[in-house]
């Protein structure tokens, strides 16, 4: 069901999110003004892979799992977004098809901004388009770094790097509990769950982290990174 979004909440999310952070409040209010609110129950699909990208989605509450599939039907977890995060920008920008599927893992409330309204606003306020081009270029650089890591770094190095990024993203002091399964970590790193499990168990035995059910509690990130580098030698 669609309804007018809470503009103050939308404004806070846009102001903090990487895609629109740095825009002045005047522009952010215009973006908030073209948003509407939607609710999804657990298991409902917000957007599906291969469908036209017609909206940007901002998560107000709940959790959304971002996945893709191989040709033989195997599912790969790409990300899980939480409150305050935004998804679906690229397909909404170019009007192309979605490259992934977003599914609510719990009851979730989102705000959406349609491509039609976004393009109309960009024509009137080109500062928004210039800002999003800058952000998109940085995302491309990030993808390039990830490809390099996959090609040249060992599984422990890639795992240590990914844990570092996740800890930084939640911005809490150590020990830090990350809600992610070993299968999801393996999908992110393009490796096997067994390889991830072997490395995590070694670090657990060293007292550097604790493995939980669908989670990893990072205790000593510096030593994890140091051991990953030693493992390669």
Secondary structure, 3 states (H helix, E strand, C coil): CCEECCHHHHHHHHHHCCCCCCCCHHHHHHHHHCEEEEEECCCCEEECCCCECCEEEEEEECEEEEEEECCCCCEEEEEEEECCCEECHHHHHHCCECCCEEEECCCEEEEEEEHHHHHHHHHHCHHHHHHHHHHHHHHHHHHHHHHHHHHHCCHHHHHHHHHHHHHHHHCCCCCEEECCCHHHHHHHHCCCHHHHHHHHHHHHHCCCEEEECCEEEECCHHHHHHHHHHHHC
